[in-house]
C-alpha cells in the first residue's frame, strides 16, 4: 500500500493533462534550457563548488530566475518562447571553463574571477531585461510604474 497516494495521483494527472492534450510534448520543450543548466551542475568539479560557492550559486540563480521570468512574461503575452535561450550560454561556457580550466592552467583565483564575472553579467542582464519589460508595459498600458499619477509642480 502506498503511504502517500495523493501526491503521486496529482502528479500523474498533471502530466497526463499536459502531455495528453492536442499539443503533446510541445509544452515541455520550453524546459530544455533550464534542464540543461541544471544538468550542467553535475559536471562542475567539486573544487570549483567549494572555492566559488557564492559566485556559482548567484550565476545559476540569476540565470534560471531570468529564464523563468522570461517564460512567464512570454506566456502571458502569448509570444513564442524559444526552446534554446542564448542567455544561458554564458553560464554554460563558465561550466566549460571550470571543467577544462586545469588543462589550460587556470588558477583557483582565475576561476573565481570568471564565476564572479558571469554572476555579475547574469544579474545585469536580468535587471536590464526586467527594466525594459516594465517600461514597455507602462507605455503600452499608459500607466506609471510606482505612482498613480504624475506629480504637478
C-alpha positions in Angstrom: 0.0 0.0 0.0 1.3 3.4 -1.0 1.6 5.6 2.1 1.2 8.9 0.1 -1.1 8.2 -2.9 -2.5 11.7 -3.3 0.8 13.5 -4.4 1.5 10.7 -6.9 -2.0 10.9 -8.2 -1.9 14.7 -8.6 1.4 14.5 -10.4 0.2 11.8 -12.8 -3.0 13.8 -13.5 -0.9 16.9 -14.2 1.5 15.1 -16.6 -1.4 13.3 -18.4 -3.3 16.5 -18.9 -0.2 18.4 -20.1 1.1 15.7 -22.4 -2.2 14.2 -23.4 -3.6 17.3 -24.9 -3.5 18.2 -28.6 -0.1 19.8 -28.2 1.6 16.7 -26.9 5.2 17.3 -25.7 5.3 20.9 -27.0 4.9 22.5 -23.5 8.0 20.6 -22.3 10.3 22.0 -25.0 10.4 25.3 -23.1 12.1 23.5 -20.2 15.1 22.4 -22.4 17.4 25.3 -21.4 16.6 25.3 -17.7 17.1 21.5 -17.7 20.4 21.8 -19.5 21.6 24.4 -17.0 20.6 22.2 -14.0 22.3 19.1 -15.6 25.5 21.1 -16.2 25.9 21.5 -12.5 26.7 17.8 -12.3 29.8 18.3 -14.4 31.2 21.1 -12.3 34.3 19.9 -10.4 33.8 19.8 -6.6 36.9 22.1 -6.2 35.0 24.8 -8.1 31.9 24.5 -6.0 34.0 24.6 -2.8 36.1 27.5 -3.8 33.4 29.6 -5.5 30.1 28.5 -3.9 28.6 32.0 -3.8 29.5 33.0 -7.3 28.3 29.8 -8.8 25.1 30.0 -6.9 24.5 33.6 -7.9 25.3 32.9 -11.6 22.9 29.9 -11.8 20.3 31.6 -9.6 20.1 34.7 -11.7 20.2 32.8 -15.0 17.4 30.4 -14.0 15.4 33.2 -12.5 15.8 35.2 -15.7 14.6 32.3 -17.8 11.7 31.7 -15.5 10.5 35.3 -15.5 11.0 35.5 -19.3 9.0 32.3 -19.8 6.1 33.6 -17.6 6.0 37.0 -19.4 6.2 35.4 -22.8 3.4 33.0 -21.8 1.2 35.8 -20.5 1.8 37.9 -23.7 1.1 34.8 -25.9 4.6 35.2 -27.5 6.8 32.5 -28.8 9.4 31.4 -26.3 12.5 29.8 -28.0 13.5 26.3 -27.0 17.2 27.3 -26.7 17.8 30.5 -24.8 21.1 32.3 -25.7 21.2 33.9 -22.3 22.2 30.6 -20.7 25.3 30.2 -23.0 27.5 32.4 -20.7 26.8 30.2 -17.7 27.4 27.0 -19.8 30.6 28.5 -21.1 31.7 29.1 -17.5 31.0 25.5 -16.7 33.2 24.5 -19.6 36.0 26.8 -18.4 35.7 25.2 -14.9 35.8 21.6 -16.4 38.7 22.2 -18.8 40.4 25.1 -16.9 43.0 22.9 -15.3 44.2 21.8 -18.7 44.9 25.4 -19.8 46.5 26.4 -16.5 43.6 28.4 -15.0 44.2 29.1 -11.3 41.6 29.0 -8.5 41.8 32.8 -8.4 41.2 33.0 -12.1 38.3 30.6 -11.9 36.8 32.8 -9.2 37.1 35.9 -11.4 35.4 34.0 -14.2 32.5 33.0 -12.0 32.1 36.4 -10.3 32.1 38.0 -13.8 29.4 35.6 -15.0 27.3 36.2 -11.9 27.6 40.0 -12.4 26.7 39.6 -16.1 23.7 37.4 -15.3 22.4 39.9 -12.7 22.9 42.9 -15.0 21.2 41.1 -17.9 18.3 40.1 -15.7 17.7 43.6 -14.3 18.2 45.2 -17.7 15.6 42.9 -19.3 13.1 43.4 -16.4 13.5 47.2 -16.6 12.8 47.1 -20.4 9.8 44.9 -19.9 8.3 47.2 -17.2 8.9 50.2 -19.5 7.2 48.5 -22.4 4.2 47.5 -20.3 3.9 51.0 -18.8 4.0 52.6 -22.3 1.5 50.1 -23.7 -1.0 50.4 -20.9 -0.3 54.2 -20.4 0.4 53.8 -16.7 3.2 54.7 -14.3 5.2 52.0 -12.5 5.3 53.2 -8.9 2.8 56.1 -8.8 -0.8 56.6 -9.8 -0.4 60.0 -11.4 2.3 62.4 -12.3 3.1 65.0 -9.7 2.2 68.5 -10.7 4.7 71.2 -9.5 
